[in-house]
Amino acid sequence: MIKGYNDTLWTIQQYPALKPPPDKLQFEEVIKRKGMDEAIELARHYHKVDSAADFVSENGLNHLAQILEEKNNLKGGIRLMKLATEFYPDKAWLWRNMAGMQEVDGDINGAIQSCEQVMELLKDVEITGLSFNERIKKSAMDTLKRLKQQ
């Protein structure tokens, strides 16, 4: 013990190295080869241990969800959007994007719930101009109105 200092202030503890996280292409490959369940488990793991990993960022998950939708894997895209909203529940734009996918998939109730979440998150945003959140809110409002008329 160094005089007058508790050893917790100066001891060095060595931890095992973490495997580097996959990049977006590698994560997409995990989805293809091992399935969505294993990919989501991997994403949850890295979100806990290295939330700065690009493939678990809000943009990374959203982009890959859109890629899956374009490749006719809408169900997979929706699962990634649900994961994105789980990781980033305060991001209205993710909820709005998920609502769009749910609507295309025929899940009208899910799309309505996602749009309502957008409205709740942006309840204090007034639609006066063209800010990002104003556009998201207006889009959700228009979609809600249309879906509730069906």
Secondary structure, 3 states (H helix, E strand, C coil): CCCCCCHHHCCCCCCCCCCCCCCHHHHHHHHHHHCHHHHHHHHHHHHHHCCCCHHHCHHHHHHHHHHHHHCCCHHHHHHHHHHHHHHCCCCHHHHHHHHHHHHHHCCHHHHHHHHHHHHHHCCCCCCCCCCHHHHHHHHHHHHHHHHHHC
